Amino acid sequence: SDVPDSVQSVIAARLDLLADGLRTGDTDWGRLTLTGNGDLQTQAVALQLTGELLEAELGLAGRLERGDGGWQWQGRLEEALLAAAEQRWRLQAPATLEHLADGRLLLGPQCWRSSNASLCGEGEQRLLPEPSLRYRLRDFDLTTLARWLPADFAWQGELNGDVELDLPEAGPQGRVRLDAGRGSLRVRESGEWLDFPYQALFLDGRLQPE
C-alpha cells in the first residue's frame, strides 16, 4: 500500500467549522461554514460564505496519491458560486484541481456564467507557484457594475476581453485586451442625465516587469 501502516488506522474523520461575524476593518464578511470528511486517501470539502458584501460556495473532492516524485493530491472543483451585487458567477462544470509533488497547484479548463456573460479559463491554469492565467470574458453587461460606480455615472454596453497574465518573481507580465464595442457613458449633472454614446472603445495593453 502507498499509505504507511502507521496511518492506516485512521479510517475516517469529519470536520465542521462555523465562524460568525467575520470582519476585516469596516468590512463585514458574515458567516463562514466549512465541512469536510474523508481519510488520508480521499477527501471532500464544502465551504460557504454568506454576507452582505459577498456570497460564496465551494465544493472540492479528491484523493491523495503517491507518485514517483512524492505525494500529490488529485481532485476536482465540483461546484462553485461567487456572488456580489448584480454579479452571480457559477461554475458550469467540474474542473480538475491538482497539487503536484513539485509544489505546483493546477486548475483545469473551466467556465463560469453570470446571466448571459461567460468567463472561461483557457487550458490549464497554474495557480502556484508564479501564477500563469489565461481567461476569456464574453457578453458582460456593463450596467451590472452600477454598485461600484459613482452615483452620478452610468455605463451601458457589453464588454468582451482576453487576459494573459503571468506573475513570476520578477514582476507581472502579459497582455490585456478589452473591447466595449458600442455603448454609452452617462453622467448626471444638475439632476439631469447627459448621454455620451460611442461607436467603439478598445484597450490593448501589455504588462512588463520594471
C-alpha positions as CSV (number, residue, x, y, z in Angstrom):
1,S,0.0,0.0,0.0
2,D,1.1,3.6,-0.7
3,V,-0.1,4.7,2.7
4,P,2.2,3.9,5.6
5,D,1.0,1.3,8.1
6,S,1.2,3.9,10.9
7,V,-1.6,5.9,9.4
8,Q,-3.7,3.0,8.0
9,S,-5.6,3.0,11.3
10,V,-7.0,6.4,10.6
11,I,-10.3,5.3,8.9
12,A,-12.3,8.4,8.6
13,A,-12.6,11.9,10.0
14,R,-15.1,14.8,9.8
15,L,-14.7,18.5,10.3
16,D,-17.4,21.0,10.9
17,L,-16.5,24.7,11.4
18,L,-18.7,27.7,11.9
19,A,-17.4,31.2,12.1
20,D,-19.8,34.1,12.5
21,G,-19.3,37.8,12.5
22,L,-16.2,37.8,10.3
23,R,-14.7,41.3,9.8
24,T,-11.7,42.9,8.3
25,G,-11.6,46.6,9.2
26,D,-15.0,48.0,8.3
27,T,-15.9,45.1,6.1
28,D,-18.4,42.6,7.4
29,W,-18.0,39.2,5.7
30,G,-20.8,37.5,7.5
31,R,-20.8,33.7,8.3
32,L,-18.4,31.1,7.2
33,T,-19.3,27.4,7.2
34,L,-16.7,24.7,6.4
35,T,-17.4,21.0,6.4
36,G,-15.0,18.2,5.4
37,N,-14.9,14.5,5.6
38,G,-12.6,11.6,4.4
39,D,-9.4,9.9,5.3
40,L,-5.8,10.3,4.3
41,Q,-6.5,9.0,0.8
42,T,-9.9,10.5,-0.2
43,Q,-11.3,13.9,1.0
44,A,-14.2,16.2,0.3
45,V,-14.6,19.8,1.5
46,A,-17.5,22.2,1.2
47,L,-17.3,25.9,2.0
48,Q,-20.0,28.5,2.3
49,L,-19.6,32.2,3.0
50,T,-22.7,34.4,3.4
51,G,-22.5,38.1,4.0
52,E,-23.9,41.4,2.8
53,L,-20.9,42.0,0.5
54,L,-20.2,38.6,-0.9
55,E,-21.7,35.1,-1.2
56,A,-19.5,32.2,-2.0
57,E,-19.9,28.4,-2.2
58,L,-17.2,25.9,-3.0
59,G,-17.1,22.2,-3.2
60,L,-13.9,20.1,-3.6
61,A,-13.3,16.3,-3.8
62,G,-10.2,14.3,-4.5
63,R,-7.7,11.7,-3.3
64,L,-4.1,11.7,-2.0
65,E,-1.8,9.6,-4.1
66,R,1.9,8.7,-4.1
67,G,3.7,9.1,-7.4
68,D,7.3,8.8,-8.5
69,G,8.1,12.3,-7.2
70,G,6.2,12.1,-3.9
71,W,2.7,12.7,-2.6
72,Q,0.2,14.6,-4.7
73,W,-3.4,15.5,-4.5
74,Q,-5.7,14.7,-7.5
75,G,-9.1,16.3,-7.2
76,R,-11.8,18.3,-8.8
77,L,-13.6,21.6,-8.1
78,E,-17.0,20.1,-8.1
79,E,-19.1,23.3,-7.8
80,A,-18.5,26.9,-7.1
81,L,-20.5,30.2,-6.8
82,L,-19.3,33.7,-6.4
83,A,-22.0,36.4,-6.0
84,A,-21.8,40.1,-5.2
85,A,-24.5,42.7,-6.0
86,E,-25.6,42.1,-9.7
87,Q,-22.8,39.6,-10.3
88,R,-23.6,35.9,-9.7
89,W,-20.9,33.7,-11.2
90,R,-21.4,29.9,-11.2
91,L,-19.1,27.2,-12.3
92,Q,-20.7,25.4,-15.3
93,A,-19.0,22.0,-14.9
94,P,-16.5,20.4,-12.6
95,A,-12.8,21.3,-13.2
96,T,-9.7,19.3,-12.3
97,L,-7.6,20.7,-9.4
98,E,-4.2,19.2,-8.7
99,H,-1.5,19.8,-6.2
100,L,1.6,18.0,-7.5
101,A,4.6,16.8,-5.6
102,D,6.8,19.6,-7.1
103,G,4.5,22.2,-5.4
104,R,2.5,23.2,-8.5
105,L,-1.2,23.9,-8.0
106,L,-3.1,23.5,-11.3
107,L,-6.7,24.2,-12.2
108,G,-8.0,22.7,-15.4
109,P,-10.2,24.3,-18.1
110,Q,-13.3,25.8,-16.6
111,C,-16.2,28.2,-17.5
112,W,-18.3,30.5,-15.3
113,R,-21.5,32.1,-16.2
114,S,-23.4,35.1,-14.8
115,S,-26.7,35.7,-16.7
116,N,-25.6,36.0,-20.4
117,A,-21.9,36.6,-19.6
118,S,-19.2,33.9,-19.6
119,L,-15.7,33.8,-18.1
120,C,-13.6,30.8,-19.3
121,G,-10.2,29.7,-18.3
122,E,-8.3,28.7,-21.5
123,G,-6.4,25.4,-20.9
124,E,-4.6,24.6,-17.7
125,Q,-4.1,27.5,-15.2
126,R,-1.2,27.4,-12.9
127,L,-2.2,29.0,-9.6
128,L,1.0,28.2,-7.7
129,P,3.9,29.0,-7.8
130,E,4.2,32.0,-10.0
131,P,0.6,32.0,-11.3
132,S,0.0,31.8,-15.1
133,L,-3.6,32.6,-16.1
134,R,-5.4,32.7,-19.4
135,Y,-9.1,33.9,-19.3
136,R,-11.7,35.0,-21.9
137,L,-14.7,37.2,-21.0
138,R,-17.7,37.4,-23.3
139,D,-21.0,39.3,-23.3
140,F,-20.5,41.1,-19.9
141,D,-23.3,43.6,-19.2
142,L,-21.7,46.8,-18.0
143,T,-24.8,48.0,-16.3
144,T,-24.2,45.4,-13.6
145,L,-21.3,47.4,-12.4
146,A,-23.6,50.2,-11.2
147,R,-23.0,49.4,-7.5
148,W,-19.2,50.0,-7.8
149,L,-19.5,53.2,-10.0
150,P,-20.1,56.8,-8.7
151,A,-23.8,57.6,-8.2
152,D,-23.6,60.3,-11.0
153,F,-22.1,57.9,-13.6
154,A,-23.5,55.0,-15.6
155,W,-22.2,52.8,-18.3
156,Q,-24.3,51.0,-20.8
157,G,-23.0,48.3,-23.2
158,E,-21.3,45.0,-23.3
159,L,-17.6,44.1,-22.6
160,N,-15.5,41.3,-24.1
161,G,-12.0,40.7,-23.1
162,D,-8.9,38.4,-23.1
163,V,-6.4,38.2,-20.3
164,E,-2.9,36.6,-20.5
165,L,-1.2,37.1,-17.1
166,D,2.0,35.7,-15.7
167,L,3.2,36.6,-12.2
168,P,6.8,35.5,-11.8
169,E,9.1,36.8,-9.1
170,A,10.5,39.4,-11.5
171,G,7.1,41.1,-11.7
172,P,3.8,40.8,-13.7
173,Q,3.8,40.3,-17.5
174,G,1.2,39.6,-20.0
175,R,-1.5,41.2,-22.2
176,V,-5.0,42.5,-21.5
177,R,-7.4,43.2,-24.4
178,L,-10.8,44.8,-23.6
179,D,-13.5,45.6,-26.2
180,A,-16.5,47.5,-25.0
181,G,-17.9,47.8,-28.6
182,R,-20.7,50.2,-29.0
183,G,-22.3,51.8,-25.9
184,S,-23.0,54.9,-23.9
185,L,-21.5,56.7,-20.9
186,R,-24.0,58.6,-18.8
187,V,-23.2,61.5,-16.5
188,R,-25.7,63.2,-14.2
189,E,-25.2,67.0,-13.9
190,S,-27.5,69.3,-12.0
191,G,-30.0,66.5,-11.7
192,E,-30.2,65.6,-15.4
193,W,-28.5,62.7,-17.2
194,L,-26.3,63.5,-20.1
195,D,-25.5,60.7,-22.6
196,F,-22.2,60.3,-24.4
197,P,-22.6,57.5,-26.9
198,Y,-19.6,55.9,-28.5
199,Q,-19.1,53.6,-31.5
200,A,-16.0,51.8,-30.4
201,L,-14.0,51.6,-27.2
202,F,-11.0,49.3,-27.2
203,L,-8.0,48.7,-24.9
204,D,-4.9,46.6,-25.8
205,G,-2.3,46.8,-23.0
206,R,0.8,44.9,-22.2
207,L,2.4,44.3,-18.8
208,Q,6.1,44.1,-18.4
209,P,8.3,43.8,-15.3
210,E,10.0,47.1,-14.3
